[in-house]
């Protein structure tokens, strides 16, 4: 059997940068304000949706690079996210046979959110983003607060603009800046 190098030895600088960017988006997705002030359900589904929202915003920014390096970072962020999801599911006790199926469902969920949030942010219809946020982040909430929806809509729009003002090398070197969330004391 031929010798195989451990993954961490084969990891490229692009892989490390993508993992760093994913970790930053993941950190912002855990902002207490999302769950306490805005009422996103503090459940596995709610946390996954908060993560997807932040990863979508990051992917939109990276997609604007339109270069091979940008494409490599996008793929690296996907890879980092789903390696994290795989690890998380295993820690939650999901068996080997169930992990692949659940990760595939999560990937499909992310792709649906990429499409829904992207179309909403690119649209002239101001209501589309609120509808996408209600359907995804508040899908299990009977009647989310209209104030929370408006605040989250503004946060997403402001974060999209803010991310677009950051260059990728700066995001890697100094971290990603998302907009300030209503009620947030960190991560702004």
Secondary structure, 3 states (H helix, E strand, C coil): CCCCCCHHHHCCHHHHHHHHHHHHHHHHHCCHHHHHCCCCCCCHHHHHHHHHHHHHHHHHHHHCCCCHHHHHHHHHHHHHHHHHHHHHHHHCCCCHHHHHHHHHHHHHHHHHHHHHHHHHHHCCCCHHHHHHHHHHCCCCCCCCCHHHHHHHHHHHHHHHHHHHCCCHHHHHHHCCCCCCCCCCCCCC
